[in-house]
Protein backbone atom coordinates (compact mmCIF):
# COMPACT_ATOMS: atom_id res chain seq x y z
CA UNK A 1 0.00 0.00 0.00
CA UNK A 2 1.32 3.45 -0.95
CA UNK A 3 2.02 6.02 1.72
CA UNK A 4 -0.49 8.91 1.72
CA UNK A 5 0.98 12.08 0.29
CA UNK A 6 -0.05 15.57 -0.58
CA UNK A 7 -1.63 16.08 -3.98
CA UNK A 8 0.50 17.83 -6.57
CA UNK A 9 4.19 18.42 -6.95
CA UNK A 10 6.37 19.46 -4.01
CA UNK A 11 7.38 22.68 -5.76
CA UNK A 12 3.78 23.87 -5.94
CA UNK A 13 3.56 23.42 -2.16
CA UNK A 14 6.67 25.59 -1.69
CA UNK A 15 5.06 28.22 -3.90
CA UNK A 16 1.82 27.98 -1.91
CA UNK A 17 3.72 28.44 1.35
CA UNK A 18 5.56 31.50 0.02
CA UNK A 19 2.33 33.02 -1.30
CA UNK A 20 0.48 32.37 1.95
CA UNK A 21 3.26 34.11 3.87
CA UNK A 22 3.19 37.12 1.54
CA UNK A 23 -0.59 37.43 1.75
CA UNK A 24 -0.46 36.82 5.49
CA UNK A 25 1.70 39.92 5.87
CA UNK A 26 -0.76 41.92 3.79
CA UNK A 27 -3.71 40.61 5.83
CA UNK A 28 -2.01 41.55 9.10
CA UNK A 29 -1.11 44.98 7.67
CA UNK A 30 -4.73 45.54 6.64
CA UNK A 31 -6.06 44.50 10.05
CA UNK A 32 -3.55 46.66 11.93
CA UNK A 33 -4.17 49.68 9.70
CA UNK A 34 -7.94 49.26 10.13
CA UNK A 35 -7.46 49.13 13.90
CA UNK A 36 -5.36 52.34 13.78
CA UNK A 37 -7.62 54.22 11.33
CA UNK A 38 -11.18 52.96 11.80
CA UNK A 39 -12.83 55.99 10.18
CA UNK A 40 -10.70 55.81 7.02
CA UNK A 41 -11.40 52.09 6.68
CA UNK A 42 -15.13 52.47 7.39
CA UNK A 43 -15.37 55.08 4.62
CA UNK A 44 -13.37 52.92 2.22
CA UNK A 45 -15.31 49.76 2.95
CA UNK A 46 -18.62 51.60 2.56
CA UNK A 47 -17.74 51.99 -1.14
CA UNK A 48 -17.36 48.24 -1.69
CA UNK A 49 -20.13 46.11 -3.17
CA UNK A 50 -20.80 42.99 -1.08
CA UNK A 51 -22.86 41.39 -3.85
CA UNK A 52 -19.98 41.35 -6.34
CA UNK A 53 -17.70 39.98 -3.63
CA UNK A 54 -20.23 37.25 -2.89
CA UNK A 55 -20.58 36.44 -6.60
CA UNK A 56 -16.81 36.18 -6.88
CA UNK A 57 -16.80 33.82 -3.90
CA UNK A 58 -19.27 31.54 -5.69
CA UNK A 59 -17.19 31.65 -8.90
CA UNK A 60 -13.96 30.75 -7.08
CA UNK A 61 -15.55 27.92 -5.09
CA UNK A 62 -17.19 26.55 -8.24
CA UNK A 63 -13.82 26.58 -10.01
CA UNK A 64 -12.24 24.74 -7.07
CA UNK A 65 -14.98 22.13 -7.15
CA UNK A 66 -14.51 21.69 -10.91
CA UNK A 67 -10.73 21.34 -10.49
CA UNK A 68 -11.25 18.55 -7.95
CA UNK A 69 -13.69 16.84 -10.30
CA UNK A 70 -11.15 17.11 -13.14
CA UNK A 71 -8.38 15.45 -11.12
CA UNK A 72 -10.78 12.71 -9.99
CA UNK A 73 -11.82 12.12 -13.60
CA UNK A 74 -8.20 11.75 -14.72
CA UNK A 75 -7.56 9.32 -11.86
CA UNK A 76 -10.47 7.21 -13.14
CA UNK A 77 -9.14 7.38 -16.72
CA UNK A 78 -11.97 9.62 -17.87
CA UNK A 79 -9.89 12.17 -19.77
CA UNK A 80 -12.79 13.66 -21.75
CA UNK A 81 -14.69 14.36 -18.54
CA UNK A 82 -11.50 15.71 -16.94
CA UNK A 83 -11.02 18.12 -19.83
CA UNK A 84 -14.61 19.31 -19.50
CA UNK A 85 -14.19 19.90 -15.77
CA UNK A 86 -11.02 21.91 -16.46
CA UNK A 87 -13.05 24.03 -18.87
CA UNK A 88 -15.63 24.64 -16.12
CA UNK A 89 -12.80 25.64 -13.75
CA UNK A 90 -11.45 28.00 -16.40
CA UNK A 91 -14.93 29.49 -16.76
CA UNK A 92 -15.06 30.18 -13.02
CA UNK A 93 -11.66 31.86 -13.13
CA UNK A 94 -12.61 33.98 -16.15
CA UNK A 95 -15.93 34.87 -14.54
CA UNK A 96 -14.07 36.12 -11.47
CA UNK A 97 -11.77 38.22 -13.67
CA UNK A 98 -14.73 39.77 -15.49
CA UNK A 99 -16.58 40.64 -12.27
CA UNK A 100 -13.48 41.97 -10.51
CA UNK A 101 -12.35 43.79 -13.67
CA UNK A 102 -15.75 45.47 -13.82
CA UNK A 103 -15.39 46.46 -10.15
CA UNK A 104 -11.95 47.96 -10.82
CA UNK A 105 -13.20 49.79 -13.93
CA UNK A 106 -16.19 51.19 -12.04
CA UNK A 107 -13.92 52.47 -9.30
CA UNK A 108 -11.60 54.12 -11.80
CA UNK A 109 -14.57 55.65 -13.62
CA UNK A 110 -15.77 57.12 -10.33
CA UNK A 111 -12.38 58.76 -9.75
CA UNK A 112 -10.96 56.16 -7.36
CA UNK A 113 -7.35 56.94 -6.49
CA UNK A 114 -5.43 53.77 -5.72
CA UNK A 115 -3.19 55.58 -3.21
CA UNK A 116 -5.44 58.09 -1.42
CA UNK A 117 -5.00 56.64 2.06
CA UNK A 118 -4.00 53.45 3.83
CA UNK A 119 -7.31 51.76 2.96
CA UNK A 120 -7.01 52.37 -0.78
CA UNK A 121 -3.35 51.31 -0.82
CA UNK A 122 -4.03 48.06 1.03
CA UNK A 123 -7.25 47.39 -0.90
CA UNK A 124 -5.31 47.84 -4.13
CA UNK A 125 -2.43 45.63 -3.01
CA UNK A 126 -4.64 42.83 -1.71
CA UNK A 127 -7.23 42.73 -4.47
CA UNK A 128 -4.73 43.51 -7.24
CA UNK A 129 -2.28 40.83 -6.09
CA UNK A 130 -5.13 38.33 -5.78
CA UNK A 131 -6.40 39.32 -9.23
CA UNK A 132 -2.97 38.49 -10.68
CA UNK A 133 -3.09 35.09 -8.99
CA UNK A 134 -6.46 34.42 -10.58
CA UNK A 135 -4.95 35.36 -13.97
CA UNK A 136 -2.17 32.82 -13.38
CA UNK A 137 -4.74 30.23 -12.30
CA UNK A 138 -6.78 30.86 -15.46
CA UNK A 139 -3.67 30.39 -17.61
CA UNK A 140 -2.88 27.16 -15.77
CA UNK A 141 -6.42 25.87 -16.33
CA UNK A 142 -6.24 26.83 -20.02
CA UNK A 143 -2.92 25.01 -20.52
CA UNK A 144 -4.15 21.96 -18.61
CA UNK A 145 -7.38 21.93 -20.63
CA UNK A 146 -5.45 22.24 -23.90
CA UNK A 147 -3.24 19.29 -22.95
CA UNK A 148 -6.16 17.25 -21.60
CA UNK A 149 -7.98 17.47 -24.93
CA UNK A 150 -5.31 15.23 -26.44
CA UNK A 151 -5.54 12.70 -23.62
CA UNK A 152 -2.36 13.82 -21.86
CA UNK A 153 -3.64 12.92 -18.38
CA UNK A 154 -4.79 9.67 -16.89
CA UNK A 155 -4.50 7.43 -13.82
CA UNK A 156 -0.70 7.31 -14.05
CA UNK A 157 -0.20 10.92 -15.14
CA UNK A 158 -2.33 13.45 -13.28
CA UNK A 159 0.38 15.35 -11.36
CA UNK A 160 0.02 18.50 -13.49
CA UNK A 161 -3.77 18.79 -13.00
CA UNK A 162 -3.35 18.01 -9.28
CA UNK A 163 -0.69 20.71 -8.97
CA UNK A 164 -2.91 23.17 -10.84
CA UNK A 165 -5.76 22.33 -8.48
CA UNK A 166 -3.50 22.88 -5.45
CA UNK A 167 -2.51 26.31 -6.78
CA UNK A 168 -6.16 27.16 -7.41
CA UNK A 169 -7.21 26.03 -3.93
CA UNK A 170 -4.63 28.47 -2.55
CA UNK A 171 -6.17 31.25 -4.66
CA UNK A 172 -9.59 30.24 -3.36
CA UNK A 173 -8.39 30.09 0.26
CA UNK A 174 -6.83 33.54 -0.01
CA UNK A 175 -10.16 34.95 -1.19
CA UNK A 176 -11.91 33.24 1.73
CA UNK A 177 -9.78 35.40 4.03
CA UNK A 178 -9.63 38.50 1.80
CA UNK A 179 -13.38 38.80 1.19
CA UNK A 180 -14.45 38.91 4.85
CA UNK A 181 -11.43 40.95 5.92
CA UNK A 182 -11.77 43.62 3.25
CA UNK A 183 -15.46 43.56 2.33
CA UNK A 184 -17.45 42.23 5.26
CA UNK A 185 -15.85 42.89 8.67
CA UNK A 186 -16.45 46.50 9.62
C-alpha positions, 0 to 999 in steps of 0.5 A: 500500500502506498504512503499517503501524500499531498496532492501535486508536486512538491514545488507547488507546495513551496510556492503555496507556502511562500504566497500564503506568507506574503498574503499573510503579511498583507492581511495583518497589515490591513487589520492593523491599519484598520485598527489604527484608522477605523474611520478611514477604513469604514469610509473605504469599505462603505464603497465596496459592493458585497454582492460582487464579492459574494458572486466572486466567492461563488465563482472561485468555489465553483472553479475549485470544485470543478478542479477537484472533479477534473483530477478525480476524472483523470484518476479514473481514466476519464480524460474527456470528462477531466477536460470538460471539468477543467473548462468549467474551472477555467470558466469560473476563473474567467468569470471572477476576472470579469466581475473583478475587472468590472469592479476595478473599472467602475472604481476608476470611472468614479475617480478612485485613487489607488493611493489616497489613504491606507485603505485604498493602498491596502485594498489595491495591493490585496485585491490587485495581487489576488487578481494576478493570482487568478490570472495565473490560475486561469492560464494554468487551467487553459494550458491543462485543458489544452493538454487534456484534450489530447488525452495527456492525463490519466491514472498514471499521469495526473500530477500536473492537473493536481498541482494546478488544483492545489494552486487554485485552492490556494487562490480560493483560500486567499479569497476566503480570508480576503473577502471577509477581511476587506469587504465584510468585517467592519 
